[in-house]
Amino acid sequence: MSLREKSREEAQQALCAFPGVGRKVADCVALFSLDQHGAIPVDVHVWRIACRDYSPVLKEHKSLTPAVYEAVGDIFRNKFGSHAGWAHSLLFAAELPDYRARLPLFLQNEMLAFKKEEGIEKALKREAQKAKRKEKAEKGEEERATVIIEKTTEETIKDE
């Protein structure tokens, strides 16, 4: 049986058996070469599209885990049915600067607003991480100072 005749999951699994082939590459091959129209190659860009347009809840995840990868694919398959893979390709291409300018202005504005919102969220996360590191460093300095004071006190007591 050829990979064209297998299920999307079976085709992906067979392709991932090759060295260096992960889920995304397997789904690219399945979509573009094996008539697997339900294969959705998911990367961070496609994940962001899914967050922005279909499921903001996905933003709560910190990374593109296998579960998130599958959830993004399911969203596209549920929304676009048998043409999900090609819908993914169109939405992905629309994000490219050369094509974005051809979109209706309201879509361009939505994309820009989402990008700004993402930038703000990232900046807030960076600031929170920076504050946490600073707090940890200050705590470490306090602990070192306490140890120095204790050692000095012990030495003073021994000297007396």
CORDA-V491865 format. One line per field, one symbol per residue. phi: phi as a letter, one per 20 degrees, with the letter a starting at -180 (. if undefined). psi: psi as a letter, one per 30 degrees, with the letter a starting at -180 (. if undefined). burial: 1 if it has 9 or more other C-alpha atoms within 8 Angstrom, else 0. Layout:
# CORDA-V491865
phi: ???
psi: ???
burial: ???
This chain:
# CORDA-V491865
phi: .effeefgffffffffffgnddfffgfffffecdlefefdfdcfffgfffffecbggffffebefgffgfffgfgffffdlfdgfffgffffffffgfegfefggffgfffffffffffffffffffffffffffffffffffffffffffffffffffe
psi: klfeflleeeeeeeeffkkgjaeeeeeeeeeffghiffkjjkaeeeeeeeeefeifffffkflileeeeeeeeeeeeeegbfgeeeeeeeeeeffkeffefflkeeeeeeeeeeeeeeeeeeeeeeeeeeeeeeeeeeeeeeeeeeeeeeeeeeeeeef.
burial: 0011010101111111000010111111111001011111110001111111000101000001000110011011100110111011001101000011001000010000010000000000000000000000000000000000000000000000
